[in-house]
Amino acid sequence: MANARITLDPAFTVGPVRRRTFGSFVEHLGRAVYTGIHEPDHPTADADGFRQDVIDLTRELGVSTVRYPGGNFVSGYRWEDGIGPIEQRPTRLDLAWHSSDPNHVGVDEFLKWSKASGTEPMMAVNLGTRGVQEALDLLEYCNVAGGTHLSDLRRKNGAEDPYRIRMWCLGNEMDGPWQIGHKTAEEYGRLAAETARAMRMIDPELELVACGSSGSGMPTFGEWERIVLTEAYEHVDYVSAHAYYYEEDGDLASFLACAVDMDHFIDSVAATADAVGAARKLTKKIHISFDEWNVWYQKRAESRPPTGDDWPVAPVLLEDHYNVADAVVVGNLLISLLRHTDRVHAASQAQLVNVIAPIMTEPGGRSWKQTIFHPFALTSKHAAGEVLELAIDAPVHETAKFGEVSALDAVATRDGASGEVAVFVVNRSTTEALTLDVDVSSLGNLRIVEAVTLANPDHTWQATPEDDSSVAPEPNDSATLSDGQLRAELPPVSWSMLRLATA
């Protein structure tokens, strides 16, 4: 059995654990909204038509923020269609996903759901088919207390108090040719700057996200960020990053190592942003909102939208069923996000329900957890305090896509108030178990609180509505702690969490 070693020291930190790292995403896409979060006839539905079983799982998942209403959907969205009496709302074509939307869920409904689920809303504005004025109108409707046409319209529609939404996305994936209203970097950068400047005239305290690249494989990656931020640097707080190049295509070793790509993506965007700031002689830092990320099997049939005259409401779309290896990768991507907490100040796993999601539902029936639910929920629950800078010494192996990579990847957090330490670790090897030694002697006298591992001899095992629990994180009885040395055995293709507290 190969050996790996990690050294922790509380003197070396990356930055604070940010609750917004554990965000999610609800788009009007497939069954994310209708029969996902919203199903008025469901046995668990509340007075507003929201499935309580989904709300309960959202809370268990530990979701902090939820981005809404898209995604590609937002670039053709008319937000006014989704307010007022439901029977008067128009059904519209959704060009992004070749579907129809009856607008039974809109701004007010989503914000009710957000309150019920205990999540912070992150609103996106349409900069595809619309522009500055429409963004200002939505902001006025949501955030102005009253005394204006749109704020009073919100009050008439039942929301007396303003929503005071803090985070706003200035469009979505505007670098993508698939996007309605796709723009060049120069066009989008100017529009983002104009929109941001105007929105701050209503509320200077907003946190605004400019569109970065839709993926590190985009031909414009890097140059897009440079041009957009040259136009908008002074007016925005974040630049977005999206990553879906993560799927197992027969090369399991490369798939398990794909957090290497996320690391590179984050480092490159941060470097580009800093270069723009230096060139403009500005001390302000632009941070990253990694507001779309997940494993997504884009070539599968469930990712193909309807065609022709078929414009259904809430079709089955992007309903990937995840296996154990997918969960290990999701856990590793969370490790990458936490490792970059100095620059990644928000993130959104895409998406929450049914659509490439940790939570699945049956219309009229049960809800259930996918394998990827578990590493997200446990990391969100137990990562607290400061992210520690780790010294990792581990075996390396060759991958086709990323060259030599470490067989082990990890991140650790320490809560100074409680003294609790959490180590999140993956064994990326496809065949070899690892013996992990963690030097925690600098952290004082500790004891093991919990050690769990998610693994299975069959890494292709998938949860189903009938069985979503027989493969889940289980106690790792190999974990021991003696004289400041934590030891545990990690099976191949595994994600583990080791929790320590003051003895």
VEXVO-5354 format. One record per residue (C-alpha): x, y, z. Coordinates in steps of 0.001 Angstrom, whole numbers, padded with zeros to 6 digits, always signed. Layout:
REM VEXVO-5354
XYZ
...
This chain:
REM VEXVO-5354
+000000+000000+000000
+001399+003387-001038
+001874+006161+001506
+000869+009827+001460
+001574+012529+004004
-000037+015857+004865
+001272+018462+007297
-001055+021031+008883
-000010+024201+010674
-002483+026842+011903
+000076+029564+011110
-000386+028962+007388
-003855+029841+006097
-005351+030583+002684
-008363+032556+003869
-011742+032129+005524
-014240+029456+004608
-016923+031352+002692
-020496+030165+003039
-021217+031300-000511
-018859+028584-001754
-021716+026179-001140
-024184+027750-003523
-026469+026064-006029
-028433+026991-009126
-032076+026772-010211
-032741+027520-013876
-035968+027309-015840
-034605+024221-017566
-036141+020772-017743
-037699+019765-014421
-035595+021999-012178
-038541+024302-011414
-041738+022495-012448
-041970+019133-010595
-038591+020044-009096
-038911+022793-006506
-042525+023576-007493
-045413+021098-007759
-048662+022418-006281
-050419+019027-006423
-047641+017150-004624
-048559+015673-001221
-045826+017708+000483
-046551+021001-001307
-046919+024089+000862
-049414+026906+000313
-047196+028373-002413
-046887+025083-004291
-043327+024268-003242
-042344+020707-002452
-041439+020536+001225
-039461+017345+000674
-037169+019260-001718
-036873+022160+000723
-035858+019692+003444
-033207+018117+001217
-031946+021560+000188
-031421+022397+003840
-029730+019033+004460
-027479+019647+001449
-026316+022847+003129
-026971+025187+000217
-026091+028808+000941
-026962+030778-002214
-029111+029914-005222
-028556+031506-008622
-031747+032197-010612
-033363+032134-013250
-030473+031052-015489
-028313+030084-017135
-028983+030215-020837
-032668+030734-020067
-032104+034242-018702
-030817+035606-022014
-034339+035526-023445
-036295+036046-020226
-038900+038752-019702
-039173+038946-015938
-042460+040866-016069
-044139+037720-017443
-043645+036023-014075
-045377+038485-011754
-049005+039209-010916
-051985+036836-011066
-050864+033444-012368
-053916+033039-014598
-052915+036201-016470
-049307+035214-017098
-048335+034362-020685
-046704+031140-021817
-043483+031905-023686
-041060+029968-025838
-037724+029240-024204
-035307+029321-027120
-032349+028207-025026
-033813+024760-024288
-036534+024513-026998
-039253+024389-024368
-042227+026418-023170
-042502+028234-019860
-045950+029009-018393
-044385+031503-015948
-046195+029992-012972
-042971+030538-011044
-041381+033958-011312
-039480+036467-009216
-041902+036610-006278
-042408+032854-006111
-038689+032131-006283
-037974+034592-003491
-040653+032955-001344
-038945+029622-001997
-035579+031153-001156
-036888+032315+002202
-038526+028963+002915
-035332+027068+002063
-033073+029418+004031
-030974+030327+000993
-029645+033645-000279
-030915+034599-003763
-028413+035414-006499
-030342+037064-009333
-029300+037142-012984
-030420+039857-015408
-031019+039450-019137
-028251+041123-021133
-028926+038971-024184
-032168+040297-025664
-032454+043144-023147
-030206+045702-021498
-029696+048476-018959
-033298+049608-018558
-034722+046143-017984
-032026+045422-015377
-032906+048666-013599
-036605+047792-013707
-036025+044403-012081
-033768+045947-009442
-036388+048588-008642
-039077+045923-008369
-036958+043811-006024
-035018+046254-003864
-036721+049669-003657
-038901+049961-000551
-041839+051740-002157
-043177+054939-003642
-042328+054105-007270
-044334+052352-009964
-042429+049056-009861
-041813+048918-006106
-045498+049591-005499
-046358+046913-008058
-044330+044440-005980
-046262+045490-002899
-049524+045075-004790
-048375+041581-005740
-048031+040671-002072
-044433+041514-001103
-044696+044555+001149
-041021+044591+002094
-038223+044872-000470
-036190+041741-001135
-032823+043527-000830
-031034+041077-003130
-027282+041667-002834
-025701+039551-005597
-026550+040117-009260
-025160+038393-012361
-024786+040712-015349
-026017+038267-017970
-024892+034715-018586
-022174+033127-020744
-022163+035994-023204
-018974+034603-024783
-020891+031546-026038
-022164+031430-029645
-025075+029350-028319
-026213+032264-026161
-029187+034366-027235
-027688+037804-027817
-024104+036491-027933
-021635+039375-027963
-017979+040061-028514
-015882+040807-025459
-015817+044507-026348
-019605+044641-026770
-020326+042766-023584
-017702+044562-021500
-019171+047931-022389
-022742+046746-021704
-021743+045193-018374
-020035+048404-017310
-023027+050547-018300
-025465+048211-016544
-023360+048018-013386
-022899+051785-013225
-026641+052365-013554
-027608+049675-011032
-025274+051209-008459
-027122+054504-008852
-030068+052711-007221
-028018+050714-004718
-024259+051339-004353
-023860+048294-002097
-024751+045678-004717
-022300+042871-005465
-022069+042503-009236
-020746+039591-011291
-019445+040110-014828
-019509+037175-017238
-016180+035445-017599
-015486+032553-019926
-017978+029700-020228
-015075+027288-019910
-011306+027162-020015
-011532+025440-023394
-013194+028431-025072
-010983+029847-027858
-011382+033312-026326
-010490+032203-022771
-008175+034659-021087
-008511+037346-023724
-012254+037538-022989
-011576+038221-019306
-008907+040785-020142
-011133+042795-022476
-014283+042574-020335
-012456+043641-017183
-010633+046424-018990
-014095+047863-019678
-015817+046998-016380
-013140+046570-013683
-014117+049597-011585
-017817+048719-011659
-017952+044997-010780
-016863+042848-007860
-016582+039392-009425
-015907+037699-012719
-017685+034388-013295
-016198+031028-014200
-018114+028025-015555
-016812+024465-015934
-018572+021388-017280
-015711+019606-019045
-015873+016952-016379
-017242+013565-017442
-015920+010021-017496
-015382+009039-021141
-013519+005765-020690
-010466+007423-019144
-011194+007078-015441
-007744+008232-014310
-008047+011570-016128
-011623+012015-014936
-010605+011559-011307
-007890+014205-011795
-010031+016861-013438
-009791+019180-010421
-006366+019940-011898
-008246+021742-014674
-010328+023700-012158
-007146+024717-010324
-005646+025979-013581
-008865+027766-014539
-009021+029644-011237
-005334+030544-011250
-005531+031809-014834
-008617+033980-014259
-007115+035446-011083
-003846+036216-012880
-005674+037886-015763
-007808+039986-013414
-004751+041054-011455
-002933+041980-014667
-005813+044245-015687
-005861+045830-012239
-002114+046417-012347
-002297+047915-015831
-005024+050291-014641
-003051+051069-011456
-005911+049931-009226
-005558+048317-005802
-009041+046776-005876
-009151+042991-006374
-011645+041275-008640
-012678+037941-007157
-014222+034878-008799
-017788+033655-008720
-017532+030055-009921
-021271+030080-010427
-021657+027001-012638
-019740+023791-012019
-020469+020092-011946
-019970+016762-013647
-022156+016749-016775
-022431+014018-019411
-023215+016334-022289
-023185+013672-025025
-025928+011559-023494
-029422+011514-024952
-030916+013262-021917
-028870+016365-022763
-030494+016816-026184
-033385+019326-026174
-036620+018760-028138
-036774+019863-031774
-039228+021015-034407
-042774+021790-033294
-042258+020140-029927
-042039+022898-027261
-043003+021035-024067
-043253+022433-020556
-040641+020963-018200
-039337+018143-020403
-036887+015594-019031
-033563+017269-019782
-030014+016852-018446
-031150+014269-015887
-027775+012615-015412
-027621+009714-012966
-024391+009912-011006
-022142+007128-009772
-019509+006783-007057
-016672+008089-009241
-018760+011165-010054
-019203+011808-006322
-015444+011532-005744
-014863+014124-008477
-017495+016467-007030
-015779+016161-003662
-012450+016957-005313
-013878+020002-007102
-015077+021308-003737
-011534+020788-002447
-010278+022949-005319
-012809+025692-004605
-011911+025780-000913
-008194+025708-001695
-008724+028925-003662
-010879+030639-001040
-008614+033695-001278
-009972+034341-004797
-013147+032242-005126
-015657+034141-003009
-018785+032414-004335
-019675+029255-006230
-022822+027560-007490
-023096+023867-008251
-025309+023474-011285
-027965+022500-010611
-030044+021775-007522
-032944+019526-008588
-033312+017008-011444
-031056+018867-013896
-027477+017538-013413
-028413+017605-009766
-027765+016090-006345
-031524+015969-005649
-033982+014053-007836
-037765+013966-007739
-040567+011886-009146
-043643+013898-010227
-046240+013297-007562
-043862+010929-005786
-040698+010676-003802
-037473+012638-003801
-034058+011029-003447
-030339+011728-003164
-027766+011128-005858
-024225+010047-004927
-022924+013591-005433
-025223+014802-002648
-023006+013381+000090
-019611+015091-000362
-021342+018433-000905
-023537+018096+002182
-020725+017001+004490
-018246+019580+003233
-020826+022353+003576
-021733+021201+007082
-018251+020788+008494
-015931+023201+006635
-015629+026176+008987
-013223+028838+010125
-010028+029136+008063
-008790+027109+005123
-005318+025841+005950
-002433+025766+003517
-001305+022132+003283
+002004+020480+002567
+001155+017297+000636
+003605+014524-000210
+001933+011765-002208
+002645+009318-005029
+002041+010550-008566
+000681+008738-011581
+000352+009501-015259
-002921+010614-016850
-003675+011052-020529
-005203+014522-020137
-003219+016110-017312
+000136+014368-017310
+001527+013479-013892
-000906+014133-011053
-000871+013449-007340
-002784+010344-006315
-004056+012278-003300
-005678+015686-003082
-006898+017361+000076
-007947+020504+001866
-008339+021189+005573
-010236+023762+007610
-009852+024838+011219
-012453+026644+013295
-010518+028733+015796
-013570+029266+017987
-014420+025586+018469
-011006+024110+017769
-012533+021656+015288
-010442+020567+012298
-011844+018931+009161
-009724+017236+006508
-011363+016474+003159
-009344+014107+001000
-009645+012069-002205
-007684+009075-003430
-007571+009512-007192
-005886+006194-007884
-008051+003791-009843
-006442+000682-008314
-004236+001437-005297
-005235+002117-001720
-003294+004780+000173
-002129+004985+003755
-002510+008617+004761
-000519+010172+007589
-001516+013656+008711
+000784+015592+011020
-001521+017575+013297
+000973+017989+016151
+000969+021785+015751
-002769+021901+016505
-002549+020756+020104
-004174+017810+021818
-006886+016471+019519
-009252+013522+019253
-011067+011954+016325
-014704+013001+016185
-015638+011321+012920
-013977+009552+009992
-016076+008599+006974
-015309+007396+003458
-017414+007217+000311
-016226+004377-001911
-017392+001132-003475
-015606-001732-005246
-017885-000893-008179
-017247+002784-008860
-020125+002804-011379
-022765+002169-008694
-025639+004642-009005
-028399+005572-006592
-032002+004980-007631
-035373+006060-006259
-035602+002635-004623
-032062+002673-003204
-030218+005922-002542
-028533+004897+000694
-026802+001491+000425
-023679+003248-000909
-023057+006392+001138
-020269+007705+003381
-019500+004982+005951
-017342+005047+009081
-013668+004565+008297
-012572+002356+011186
-008933+002480+010102
-008560+006051+011362
-006319+006436+014421
-004698+009389+016185
-001623+009135+018364
+001077+011630+019360
-000153+014232+016889
-000196+011778+013970
-003511+010994+012277
-003523+007866+010126
-006190+006406+007856
-006424+003998+004956
-008081+005333+001826
-009435+002907-000778
-009016+003696-004481
-011593+006016-006074
-012679+007418-002727
-013636+010617-000936
-013130+010894+002811
-013725+013330+005656
-011709+013229+008877
-012928+015422+011734
-010914+016261+014827
-011669+018301+017931
-009895+019412+021071
-009393+016464+023408
